[in-house]
Amino acid sequence: MTSTIRSVLRSAGAVLAGFAVITLGTVFTFEVLVDDFGYYTSGPTDLVICTIGALVSGLAGGFVAGRLAARHPLQHAAALVVPIALDTASIVASAGPSSDPLWFDLGGSATLLLGALLGGCLSAARAGAFESRSSPVV
């Protein structure tokens, strides 16, 4: 297998792993910590818990995507916009008449993406710090 194919597979795997972390985190938050989460069905405390859960899930997913990618951690975290957008589109498309408002779903996706970008920044900063420590001093 050539290095180009290996690099593409590693990049795709990093993004998919980051999205898997986001999915697990949001499912845990929205289904386990807060039962029946929604704009019309949740109180203020549940909304705060789920917002924090979405930020932490996005942060973890962006960090994982950035760390698993061999290069360009922030770009790999930013690439999470694709699966997050597809997931949001499927949720909005399957929404019934009593579903949450569109702005609520889009805001949730924006929160996940913001967390993912912050996780990518954290991953890039960590990689830069590691490289500077391992570089020989001249």
C-alpha positions in Angstrom: 0.0 0.0 0.0 1.4 3.4 -1.0 2.0 6.1 1.5 -0.6 8.3 -0.2 -3.4 5.7 0.3 -2.2 5.1 3.8 -2.4 8.8 4.5 -5.9 9.1 3.1 -7.1 6.2 5.1 -5.5 7.5 8.3 -7.2 10.9 7.7 -10.6 9.4 7.0 -10.2 7.1 10.0 -9.3 10.1 12.2 -12.4 12.0 11.2 -14.6 8.9 11.6 -13.2 8.2 15.0 -13.7 11.8 16.1 -17.3 11.6 15.0 -17.8 8.3 16.8 -16.6 10.0 20.0 -19.0 12.9 19.4 -21.8 10.4 18.8 -21.1 8.4 21.9 -20.9 11.6 24.0 -24.1 13.1 22.7 -26.0 9.8 23.0 -24.8 9.4 26.6 -25.7 13.0 27.4 -29.1 13.2 25.6 -30.3 9.7 26.4 -28.7 8.7 29.7 -28.1 11.9 31.7 -31.2 13.7 30.4 -34.2 11.5 29.4 -36.3 12.8 26.5 -34.2 15.8 25.6 -35.9 18.5 23.4 -36.7 22.1 23.3 -40.3 21.6 24.3 -39.7 18.7 26.7 -36.7 19.8 28.7 -36.3 22.3 31.6 -33.6 24.9 31.9 -31.3 22.6 33.9 -31.6 19.8 31.3 -30.8 22.4 28.5 -27.6 23.5 30.4 -26.5 19.9 31.0 -27.0 19.0 27.4 -25.2 22.2 26.2 -22.2 21.3 28.4 -22.4 17.7 27.2 -22.4 18.8 23.5 -19.4 21.1 24.1 -17.5 18.3 25.9 -18.4 15.7 23.2 -17.3 18.1 20.4 -14.1 18.9 22.3 -13.3 15.2 22.8 -14.2 14.3 19.2 -12.1 17.2 17.8 -9.2 16.2 20.0 -9.4 12.6 18.9 -9.6 13.5 15.2 -6.6 15.8 15.6 -4.5 13.3 17.6 -5.1 10.3 15.3 -4.3 12.3 12.1 -0.6 12.3 11.4 -0.6 15.9 10.3 -2.8 19.0 10.3 -4.8 18.3 13.5 -7.0 21.4 13.2 -8.0 20.6 9.7 -9.0 17.1 10.7 -11.1 18.5 13.5 -12.7 21.0 11.1 -13.5 18.1 8.7 -16.0 16.9 11.4 -18.3 19.6 9.9 -19.2 17.0 7.2 -20.6 14.2 9.3 -22.1 16.7 11.8 -23.9 18.5 8.9 -25.1 15.1 7.5 -26.4 14.1 10.9 -28.2 17.4 11.4 -29.7 17.2 7.9 -31.0 13.7 8.6 -32.5 14.9 12.0 -34.2 17.9 10.4 -35.4 15.9 7.4 -37.0 13.3 9.6 -38.6 15.8 12.0 -42.3 15.6 12.6 -44.8 18.4 13.2 -44.1 18.3 17.0 -40.4 18.4 16.7 -37.9 21.0 17.9 -37.5 24.3 16.1 -35.0 24.4 13.3 -32.8 27.0 15.1 -32.5 24.6 18.1 -31.1 21.8 15.9 -28.8 24.1 14.1 -27.6 25.6 17.4 -26.9 22.2 18.7 -24.8 21.4 15.6 -22.9 24.7 15.9 -22.2 23.8 19.6 -20.7 20.5 18.5 -18.7 22.1 15.8 -17.3 24.8 18.1 -16.3 22.1 20.6 -14.7 20.1 17.8 -12.7 23.1 16.6 -11.5 23.8 20.2 -10.5 20.2 20.5 -8.6 20.5 17.3 -6.8 23.6 18.6 -6.0 21.7 21.8 -4.6 18.8 19.8 -2.6 21.1 17.6 -1.2 22.9 20.6 -0.3 19.6 22.3 1.4 18.3 19.2 3.4 21.5 18.9 4.4 21.4 22.5 5.5 17.7 22.1 7.5 18.5 19.0 9.3 21.4 20.6 10.3 19.3 23.6 11.6 16.5 21.4 13.5 18.7 19.0 17.3 18.9 19.7 18.5 22.1 21.2 21.1 23.8 19.0 
